[in-house]
């Protein structure tokens, strides 16, 4: 479905082109030119048919001509101008102009009907040419700008704010990778979607996903665009309009996701530094309220956890038409950063990460909470405390919520278990599968299951076995990961505690081997 603004724009453009075409047809020189072409075609007929054609010539009523013009131009506006494809649409319209020309000829030969069809085709061709030239101009301008200097992300952000989206996309792809680049890219992607620039949005998301295929649910958004349905849009508040939330003063933006923005903030009551996660507001009355209620409920549950490997939640509340969660500020980085830098983890780090996350999951599962979104981006390393911390329970499942609603995939498909992708009831073994996928990715730099779209990814997770060629691990650790990656839940570890015990046994065996070598 298209927005009211988009429909109004299409109707306005169609009306403008129709008026231009109609006025052009009323100009004597233009109408005479097309009529002369018709008569030229008739003169090419055999003499007996030429006389019959000239004696029985029929001119289409004016209302029929206007109706045909309107239909052609409306189809053109709907099909070609909303995505603003340039060279492709120019070639397509050139072919369409030839087809209209042949149709006019066929009507002249076989029906002795004069229906001028070339003029609207020429108008469509000229409009497509204008789009093409404008696109070429933007590309040349962007290249010249690039030759002069390398744009900073702040300058690209200004281009985004000025709605120079195509130029911003071109320049963004020239920048070296950074976390800030992802934030600018995600904002640019949502603006491209809102402007119906589907091809450019797909181009951007495919480029961004090369850094982390599971990042920010790009797989889901690409699939939604491919299915020609409008992705769920969230209103992202600008930093300058949001300086204080509740009793928290925002310092800077740390990260931006599909449904929330995380800020570094100061608690004005205590002066403590916190990470403030602010939900992006989505239109949709009851659904939105249910989403906020669920968010706050999960925050309340997680705030009861007392464990060093689970991020501590201090506060959660509504704020206007949205909500926020205040949690510990972690002075470190997420493990997805290691993936982007291609700095893969060692066996020792794999064991430490496994023990930390599994220890956190034991506590969460004992409270009846399934995390639902275990992935490298949600595992933080605190450089000061030298520990790994599990964060972001925003997709968590409890007894109050055990199924995904509103046809929205909650979580990151690349790391989901088969039962989670199929919308089945979940238990703690789903988190164990996601953890194993994350460990595989962190160790090898490759994901065990891949697909060019959501359907192929789902089929790979449900049916394919992971490629072991990437693995050079001790047998014990490999067996732990492969057991957690089993398709059937009953073939995995019974719970997080059992998997944690298996990892501890592997650690002890490796230490024992090291001691014997000494």
N, C-alpha and C positions, 0 to 999 in steps of 0.2 A: 504494500500500500504506500501511496505517496502522501506527503503532507499537504495541508491546504495551501501553504505558500508555494509548494512545487506545482500544484494543479493550477493555481492562479497564474503563475509564471508561464506555464505551458499554454493556457488559454489565451493569455495576452500576446505571446509570441505568435501563436497560430492566427489570431485575429489581425495582428500587424502584417504578417506575411500575406494573408488573404486579401487585405485591403491594398497592399502594394501590388499584388498580382492582378487584382481586378482593375485597379487604376491603369496599370500597364496595358491591359487588354483593351481599354477604352481609348488609348492613344492610337490615332489613325495609322501612323507609320508601322507600329508593331502589329496591329491587327491585320493590316494589309499584307505585311510580310508573311504572316502565317497562312492567310487565305491564298496568297500567290503560291505558296508551297503546296497547298492542297490542290490547286488547279494544275500545277506542274505534274503532280502525281496522276491526276485524271488524264492529262494529255499523253501520258505514257501508255495508257490502255489502248487496245485495238480500236480502230475508228468506230465500229458499230457500238462498242461498249462505252466509248468516250461520249458519243452523242446521247446515249441513254443516261449516262451519269450526269452530264451537264443539264439535261432536260428534267432530271428527277432529283437534283441536288436538294438536300434538306439540311437546314442549319439547326443545330441543337438549341432548344430554348435557353434563354439567359439564366433562368433559375437552375437548370440542370448543370450548366457550365459552372456556376458559382458553387453548387453542391459538390461537384467533382473536385473543384479546386480545394474546397474546405477539407474534404476527405483525404486528399493526397497530402496536403500541408499538415493536417493534424497527425497523420501517421508518421510523417517525417519528423515532426517536433518530438513526438513521444518516443520514437525509436532511436533517433540519432543525436539530437541536441542535448538530451539530459545527461548523457555520459561524455559528451563532447569528444568522442573519438575523432581524430582529424584525418589523417591520410586514408584510413579505412573507410570512413563515411564518404569521403570525396570520391573514392573509386566506386563505392556502392551506388552513389547518386548518379555518377556518370553512366553506369550500367542501366540504372532506372530510367535515365533520360533517353537512352537508346530504345528501351522497351516501350516507353510512351510514344516515341517517334514511330516505331513499327506499328503500334496499336492505332495511331492516327491514320497511318497509311492503309492498314487493313480495313478500317471503317470506311475510308474513302473508296477503296476498291470494291468491297463486297456489299456495303450498305448505303453507299452514296450519302453518308452522314458526315457533316462537317462538325467535328468536336475538337476544338483547339486544346491540345494536351501538352504541347511543347513548352509553353510559357511557364507553368508552375514547375516543370522540371528544371528549367534554366534558373528560376529563382532559388530552388533548393540547392542547385549546384553552386551558385554564387555565395549562398550562406555558408555552405560547407567549405568553400574556398576561403572565406573570411576567417572561419574557425581555424583552418589549417595554417594560414598566414600568421594568425595571432599566436598559435602554438609555436611556430618556428621562431617568431620574434622573441617569445619568452625564453626559449631554449638558448638562442644566441645571446640574449641579454644575460642569462644565468652563466653561460660559459665565459663571457667577457668579464663578468663580476668575479668569477673564479680565477681567471687569469690575472686580475688585478691584485687579489689577495685571497687568503683563505678565511672564509666567514667563520666567526665564532658562533656557538650555539645561541648566544644571546641575540645575535643579529638575525639568525634563522628564526628565532622565536618572534622577533619583530615582524618578519615576513609573514609568519603564521597569523599574528594578530591583525595584520593589514589584509589578510585573506588572499595573499599572493601564494596560494597553496601549491600550484604546479612548480613555481620557482623554488619554494621552500623544500619541496620533495626532492628536486634535482640537487639542490645544494646539500641537503641533509645526507644524501648518499655519498657525498664526497668527504664527509667528516670521519675521523677515526672513531672507533667504538668507545663509548663511555656510558656510565649509568644515566647521566643527564641526557644523552642522545636518545635513550629509550623513552624517557618521559616526554621529550619534545615530539618524538615519533608517534607516541600513542595519542597525544593531543591532536597532532596533524591528521592521524588516521580517522579520528572521530569527526573532525571537520570535513574531511573528504567524503565520509559516509553521509553526513548530514546534507552535503551539497550534491549527493547522488553521483559522485565521481567514483563509481564502483571499480573500474579498471585500475585507477590510480591507488585506491585503498588496498586492493588485492596486491598490487605491485609492492606497496610499502610494507604490508604485513608479511609477505613472503620474504622480503629482504630482512626485516627485523627478526623473524623467527630463526634465521640461520645462526644467531648468537645463542639462542636457547629455544628449542622447538616447543617447550612447554610454557614459555614465558607469557604471562598475562592472558592466557587463554586465546592466543592468536588463532590456534587451530579451529576453535569454535566460531570465532568471528568470520574467518575466511569461509567456513562452510555455510554460515548464514547468508553471506553475500552471494555465494555461488548458487544457493537455492532461490535467489531473487526475492528474499523477504528481508524486511528491514530489521537489522539487529537491535536488540534492546539498547536504548540510548540512555545514558546517564548524564545529568547536568554536572559539569565540573566547574566548581566555583573558582573564580580568579583569586590569586593570592591577595591582591590589593583590596578586595572587598571582604576579606576574612582575616582580620588581624587578631581578634580575641574570640575564643570559643569557650563559653562558660567562664570558668576562672583560670583558663589557660591562655597564655600569650604565645602566639606562634612566632618562632624564630626563622625557620626556613623549611622548605619542602624537602622531604627525604626521598619519597617514592610516590609514584602514581600507579594505580591499578585500574581495572575495568570498573570496579564498584566503590573504590575508596581512595583517599589521598592520605598519606602518612606525613606528619609534620614533626619536626623537632620543636618542642614547646617547653615553656616554663610554667610550673604550677605557682600562681601568684600568691597562694596561701602559705606555701612552705618554701618556695624558691627552688624546689627540686626540678631537675631536668627530666622530662618524660617524652615518650613517643606518643603522639596523639593521632589516632586513626579516625578520620572523619568520613562518614558514609556519603557518597555522592547521591543526590536525590534523583529519583526516577518517577516519572508521571505514572499515575495509576492508583488512585484512592486506596481501596481495601488491600490490594496487593502490596502497595508501598507500606502501609501500616503493619501488615503482617510481617513484612521483611524487617522492619525496624524492631518490632516486638521480638522476633526470633534472634536478631543480632544482640539485643540487650539481654535476652534470656541466656544465650550462650556465654556472654561476657560474665553474667552473674555466676554461672556454673564454674567457669574456668577460674574466676577470682578466688574460689574456695581451694584451689590447688596450691599446695605448699611444696614446691620441688625446685631445686636449683636448675633443672633442665627444662622447665616450663616458664615461659615469659610471665612475669607477675603483672596482673591487671589491678590497677588502683581505683579506677573510677569508670563508670559508664552511664550515660544519660542521653535523653533527647535534647536536641538543640534546634529550635524552629521546626522545619519540616524534615530534618534529618537527625542523625545521632552521632555520638562520638564515643571512643574508648581510649582511656589513658592507661598506658602500660610502661614498664621499665624501658628506659633508653639504653640500648645496647651499643657499647662503643666497640664496633667491629664491623663485620661484613657477612652477607649471606653466602652460602655455598654456591649459589648460581654465579657469583662473581668469579669463582675458581673455574667454572666451566667456560665462561666468556673469555677468560685469560688463557684457556687451555692448560691450566695448572691443575692436573688431575691428582687425586688423593693417593696416598700410599696405603699399603696394607695396614700399617699401624694406625693411620688416621681413620681408615675404614672401620677398624675395631672400636676406636674411641667414639666415632660418630654413632655407630650401631648401639653401643652400650648407653650412650647419652639419650638417644631418641627412644630406645626401647624402655629405658627406665622411666622416661616421661610418659610413654604410652601405657605402661603398667598402671601408673597413677590415674591417668585419664580414663582408661577402660574400667578400672575398678569403680569409678564414679559414674559409669554408664555413658561416657562420652567417646564417640568415635571422631577422630580428627577430620577425616574426609578429604584432606588436601596435603598429604605428605609429599614434599618435593624439595629440591635443593634451595629454592628461593625462600622457603619457610623454615630453614634450619640456619640459625645464625651462629657465628663464632664470636664470642666475647674475648677480645684480645687482652683486656685487663685481667679478667678472671680465668682465662685459659680454659673455657668450657664451651660446649655446644648447647644451644638453647632452641627448643621447639617453639615456633611462634604461629600466629594467625590461625585461630580456631574459628574463623568466620564461616567455614563450610562444614562445621562440626555437626554430627548427628547425635541426637539423644532420643530418649523414649518419646519426646514430644514431636520429633521430626525425624522420620526414618525414610522418607521418600522425597524425591525432588519434585518441586511443583512448578507450575506455569511453563512447562516444557523448556526450562532453562537448565543447562548442565551446570551444576554447582561443583566447582573444583577445576582441576586441570586435566583434560582427557589423556594427555601423554603419560600420566603417572597413575591413572585410575585402574582399579581392579576390574575384572570382567563383570562381576556382579554390580559394581557401582555404575558402569556404563550402561548396563541393562536395566537400571532403575530398581533393582531388587533390594530387599531388606538387608542392611549391613550389620556386621559385627566387627570385632577388633581385628579379625584376620584380613579384612580389606586394607587396613592401615599397614599391615605387615607386607602385603603385596606391593603397595606404593613405596614403602621404604626400600624394598629390594630393587625396584626399578630405579629409584634415586641412587642407590649405592652402585648399581651397574653403570649408570650414566656417569657418576662422579669418578669411577675407577677407569673407565674406558674412553670417555668422551663420546660414546655412542649410546643411543637409546635402544633397549632390547626390542621394542615394537615401534614400527613406523608406518606411515601412510600419507599419501598426498592430500587426503581429505578426511573428514571425520569418519565417514563410513569405512574407508580402507583402514584407518587407524583402529577402529573398533574391531574389525575383522581380524586384524593382526594380533591385538591383545587377546581376543577370545580363542583364536585358532593356532597362531604361530608359536614356535618354540624359539627362545632367544639364541642368538649366534654366540657360541662359546669360543670362537676364534680370537675374539678380542681379549679373552681372559688369560692372564698369567698369574694366577692366585694360588696360594696354598690350598690343598684339596679341601680341608675342613671349611674354610671360609666360602669356597665356591659351593660346597654342598649346602651350606646354610642359606645362601642367596637363592640357589636353584630351588630349594624346598619352599621358600617363601614365595617364589614365582609360579607355583603350581596353579593351574586353571581352577581346579576344584578346591573349594575351601577346606574340605575335610583332609586334603592331602598336604596342606600347609601345617605350620606349627599350630598347636591348639590355642595358644594365646601369646601375648608379648613376653610374659615371664618365661615361657618355655624357650622362645627364640633367644631371649637374653641369656639364659643358662647355656644354650648351645654356643653362643658367641664367646661367653666366658671360658667355656671348655676349650674352644679353639685358641683363645689367647693363652691359656695355660700351657697348651701343647706347644705353641710356637716359642714361648719363653723357655720351656723345658729343652727344646731343640737348641736354642741359642746357648743355654747354659752348658749343654753337653759339648757343643763345639768349642767352648772355652776350655 
